[in-house]
Amino acid sequence: MRQKFVSQSFKLWLLSFVLLASCGQNEKGGDFNNGPMEVPISTITKSNVELKKEYATSLEGISNVEIRPQVSGYLTKIYVEEGAYVRQGQVLFKIEDRIYQEQLRNAQAVLMSAQANLVNVKIDLDRKKELVKSNIVSDLQVKEAEAAYQAALGTVGQAKSAIESARINVDFSTIKAPLNGFVGRFNYRLGSLLAPTNPEAITVLSDNRQIFAYFSMGENEFIRFQRQYAGDTMDEKLKKVEDVALKLSDGEGYEHTGRIDAVEGQFNKGTGAITLRARFDNPKAFLRSGNTGKIILKEQLTDAVLVPIASTKSIQEKLFVFVVDKEGKAQQTPITAVGKVGQDFIVSDGVEVGDKYVVRGFDRLQSGTAVVAKSEKGQEQK
């Protein structure tokens, strides 16, 4: 009986201790369920910032020319190696030309025959012109001789044209570089039958002295881009755009900057984007057609709304910040970030300048919770 009494007394004493401790916490305001929760609170500000945006890009030489055969025949010689640098007019490939040489000689023989016939017709015409004066031949016979002479002249012209055509085919059998550049991969090897109808080019010749970097902007971004620069035409605006940088696929920057010099004429209906082109010098031939990277474009933003990245939370790929309303309650508010600068998000929607927000310590915070600014030693409320 005595043990039971002692046990009940101990339980009453423990309960009293817990109640006293709870009351002590309430007096100090430490329990967020029975009083405003103390958290660091700051104010949304605005500032002029420089935003660096990255756009995926593909690189192309200023000229990428497919090397295709213009006559049919077997590939008999290859004079260059894949990847070699060649100059305009340098011989690249040789197509078997025996048939075209024979066609040339045949055309030359036809010309000789036509010229001989022309001489005979001319002699006949001159003779009849003399005889008509003595009324030995009629005017009709003279006209017939003149017509024959004109026909012979035409035959000579056709023969000369056939020679030129045959000579062109002979020249086409020797394939030369149309410009300076780097030779690409060969799609055909010695002994391959080449023809103008082949589905693939023999190779591609790339002039990489300068490189074009193509990248795309969404419609809203492009509108902001246009409004950022003064000018009545796109060319005038592009002249005022700052140089752009190029980040290569390994994350390192390219040593030369480039300039945006062209914009596509219309938006892509499928993607809703428009393509821009930046031009980079490539004196060391460091860049090649087919390289990838990112264009870094600077954008000047005036009165941009800034929210510290550390003061936001991400839920299902959406950003939220706890905004303190007029009643002193924290409300979880979605925001739209258009970029980053330093340790801040640049926000376009969701909050306004002057709004109060919870800086940190919102892990257990729920929408509608009453909060009060927490004074921190050495830190003043903004």
DAHU-V848961 format. One line per field, one symbol per residue. ss: DSSP state (H for helix, E for strand, C for the rest). psi: psi as a letter, one per 30 degrees, with the letter a starting at -180 (. if undefined). A space follows every 10 residues. Layout:
ss: ???
psi: ???
This chain:
ss: CHHHHHHHHH HHHHHHHHHH HHHHHHHHCC CCCCCCEEEC EEECEEEEEE EEEEEEEEEE EEEEEEECCC CCEEEEEECC CCCCEECCCC EEEEECCHHH HHHHHHHHHH HHHHHHHHHH HHHHHHHHHH HHHCCCCCHH HHHHHHHHHH HHHHHHHHHH HHHHHHHHHH HHCEEECCCC EEECCCCCCC CCEECCCCCC CCEEEEEEEE EEEEEEEEHH HHHHHHHHCC CCCHHHHHHC CCCEEEEECC CCECCCCEEE EEECCCCCCC CCEEEEEEEE ECCCCCCCCC CEEEEEEEEE EEEEEEEEHH HCEEECCEEE EEEECCCCEE EEEEEEEEEE ECCEEEEEEC CCCCCEEECC CCCCCCCCEE EEECCECCEC CC
psi: eeeeeeeeee eeeeeeeeee eeeeeeefgf jffglkkklk kakklllklj kjkkkklkkk lfkjkkjlkf lklkjfkjfl lkflkllkfk kelkkkgeee eeeeeeeeee eeeeeeeeee eeeeeeeeee fffggellee eeeeeeeeee eeeeeeeeee eeeeeeeeee effjklkflk akkakkfllk fkjklfgkfk leakkkjgel kkjkllklee eeeeeeffkl kfleeeeeff klkllkklfg flkkfkllkk fkklflkkfe fglkklkkkk khfgheklkf llakkjkkkk kkhkkkkkef glkkjhgkkl kjkjafggkk kjkkljkflk jbglkjkfke llkfkklkel ggegklkfkk lkkkkkkgkk k.
